Amino acid sequence: MNTLRIDFVSDVVCPWCAIGLASLERALQRTRGEVAADLHFQPFELNPQMPPEGESIAEHLQRKYGMSDMQLAENQERIRARGAELGFVFDFNARSRIWNTFDAHRLLHWAGIEGKQLELKQALLRAYFSEGGNVSDHATLAAVAAGVGLDAERAQAILASGEYAAEVREAEQFFQRNGISGVPAVIFERKHLVSGGQPVEVFERALREIAAAKVG
């Protein structure tokens, strides 16, 4: 079976990243037995200057994208429906703020070392989008980590220190230097890019074509 390296560049407060991951996972299910994924989650901060107290989602989107209340509602419904098709729950009533995500990315880096990166990524996306959790809060992050089998005390120690900060910054800068300015950015074999929360069929076709080219 052909194994493809996949770098999934994303943020945990990016709804289209949640959709893109669910779509990629569905595509990997469809190609099971033909293609395997060596999946690496890479950091990207949509709002690196976000203060610790976060910001109202409505105010943030209106300021950043000039969205009206009606446009915001329409966009949220489109996202909710896409998520529902893929089995991912977006509860826009459960959350009202957007948060700084740097510490979440530090934990994800550690989870990669521990072999639990996919589980933590999925859990963080659910914690924010489905449950309205504050994914910058250290107690919340440690609890989410513990929920996927990571050591809560070790998670708390990482969060209380600057551990893995340099590694996260380096990874962020690497992908920015290489042209990644929006997420999700899904990079196959370090050279084939699929951008955005694409349908399952797009990821399935990419998996099959890139795997076939690798064999050839």
C-alpha positions in Angstrom: 0.0 0.0 0.0 1.2 3.5 -0.9 1.8 5.9 2.0 1.6 9.6 1.3 3.0 12.3 3.5 0.3 14.9 4.1 0.9 18.2 5.8 -2.4 19.7 6.9 -1.7 23.4 7.6 -4.6 24.9 9.6 -5.9 26.6 12.7 -8.3 25.2 15.4 -10.6 28.2 15.1 -11.0 27.9 11.3 -14.3 26.4 10.4 -13.2 25.5 6.8 -10.2 23.6 8.4 -12.7 21.5 10.3 -14.6 20.8 7.1 -11.4 20.1 5.2 -10.2 17.6 7.7 -13.5 15.8 7.9 -13.6 15.7 4.1 -10.0 14.4 3.9 -10.7 11.7 6.5 -13.8 10.6 4.5 -11.6 10.4 1.3 -9.0 8.3 3.2 -11.8 5.9 4.3 -12.8 5.6 0.6 -9.2 4.8 -0.4 -8.5 2.5 2.5 -6.4 -0.5 1.4 -4.9 1.6 -1.5 -3.5 4.7 0.2 -2.3 5.4 3.7 -1.6 8.8 5.2 1.4 9.9 7.1 -0.5 12.9 8.5 1.2 16.0 10.1 -0.7 19.0 11.4 1.1 22.2 10.8 0.4 25.5 12.7 -1.2 28.5 11.2 -2.7 31.4 13.2 -5.6 33.2 11.6 -5.3 35.9 14.2 -1.7 35.9 15.6 -2.4 39.3 17.3 -5.5 38.2 19.1 -5.4 39.3 22.8 -5.8 36.7 25.6 -9.4 37.8 26.2 -10.4 37.0 22.7 -12.9 38.9 20.6 -16.6 38.7 19.8 -17.0 36.6 16.6 -19.5 38.9 15.1 -17.4 42.0 15.8 -14.2 40.2 14.5 -15.8 39.1 11.2 -17.4 42.5 10.7 -14.1 44.2 11.2 -11.9 41.8 9.3 -14.2 41.0 6.4 -16.9 43.7 6.5 -19.6 41.1 6.9 -23.1 42.3 7.8 -25.3 40.4 10.3 -27.2 38.8 7.4 -24.0 37.7 5.6 -22.7 36.3 8.9 -25.9 34.3 9.4 -25.8 33.0 5.8 -22.1 32.0 6.1 -22.7 30.2 9.4 -25.6 28.3 7.9 -23.5 27.3 4.9 -20.7 26.1 7.2 -23.2 24.2 9.5 -24.7 22.4 6.5 -21.4 21.4 5.1 -20.3 20.1 8.5 -23.5 18.1 8.9 -22.9 16.4 5.6 -19.6 15.2 6.9 -20.8 14.3 10.4 -19.2 17.4 12.1 -21.3 19.5 14.4 -21.1 23.3 14.3 -23.0 24.9 17.1 -22.9 28.6 16.5 -25.1 29.2 19.6 -22.5 27.6 21.9 -19.7 30.0 21.1 -19.6 33.8 20.8 -15.8 34.5 20.9 -12.7 33.8 18.8 -9.5 33.1 20.7 -5.7 33.2 20.4 -4.5 29.7 19.3 -0.8 29.8 19.8 -0.8 27.6 23.0 -3.1 25.1 21.2 -0.5 24.8 18.5 2.2 24.2 21.1 0.1 21.3 22.5 -0.5 19.9 19.0 3.3 19.9 18.4 3.8 17.9 21.6 0.9 15.6 20.7 2.7 14.9 17.4 5.8 13.7 19.4 3.5 11.5 21.5 1.7 10.0 18.5 -1.7 11.6 19.4 -1.8 14.6 17.1 -4.8 13.6 15.0 -6.8 12.8 18.1 -6.0 16.1 19.8 -6.7 18.1 16.6 -10.1 16.5 16.3 -10.8 17.1 20.0 -9.8 20.7 19.8 -12.0 21.4 16.8 -14.9 19.8 18.6 -14.2 21.7 21.8 -14.4 25.0 20.0 -16.9 24.5 17.2 -19.3 21.9 18.8 -19.0 22.9 22.5 -18.0 26.5 22.5 -14.9 26.0 24.6 -12.1 28.6 25.1 -9.2 27.0 23.2 -6.8 29.5 24.7 -7.6 28.6 28.3 -4.9 26.4 29.8 -7.3 24.4 32.0 -9.5 23.7 29.0 -6.6 22.7 26.8 -5.2 20.4 29.4 -8.6 18.8 29.9 -9.0 18.3 26.1 -5.5 16.7 26.0 -6.3 14.4 28.9 -9.5 13.4 27.1 -7.5 11.9 24.2 -5.1 10.0 26.5 -2.3 12.6 26.9 -0.9 13.3 30.3 -2.8 16.3 31.8 0.1 17.3 34.2 2.6 17.3 31.3 0.2 19.3 29.2 -0.2 21.9 32.0 3.6 22.1 32.4 4.0 22.7 28.7 1.3 25.4 28.7 2.8 27.1 31.8 6.2 27.3 30.1 7.4 28.4 26.7 8.0 24.9 25.6 7.7 24.2 21.8 7.1 27.9 21.1 10.2 28.2 18.9 9.2 25.0 17.0 5.7 26.4 16.3 7.0 29.8 15.2 9.6 28.1 12.9 6.9 25.9 11.3 4.5 28.9 10.9 7.3 30.9 9.2 8.3 28.0 7.0 4.9 27.6 5.4 4.3 31.4 5.1 7.7 31.7 3.3 6.5 29.0 1.0 3.4 30.8 0.0 0.7 29.6 2.4 -1.4 32.6 3.3 -4.8 30.9 3.8 -6.0 27.7 5.4 -6.7 24.9 5.2 -3.7 24.1 3.0 -3.3 20.4 2.4 0.1 19.5 1.0 0.7 16.0 -0.4 4.3 14.7 -0.6 5.6 18.2 0.1 4.7 19.4 -3.4 1.0 19.0 -4.3 -1.3 21.6 -2.8 -5.1 21.3 -2.3 -6.5 24.5 -0.8 -9.7 25.0 1.2 -12.5 22.9 2.6 -12.9 20.9 -0.6 -15.5 18.1 -1.2 -14.6 14.5 -0.4 -14.3 13.7 -4.1 -11.5 16.3 -4.6 -9.4 14.8 -1.9 -10.2 11.3 -3.1 -9.0 12.1 -6.6 -5.9 13.8 -5.3 -5.0 10.8 -3.1 -5.5 8.3 -6.0 -3.6 10.4 -8.6 -0.7 11.3 -6.3 -0.3 7.7 -5.1 -0.4 6.4 -8.7 2.2 8.9 -9.8 4.4 7.9 -6.8 4.3 4.3 -7.8 4.9 5.1 -11.5 
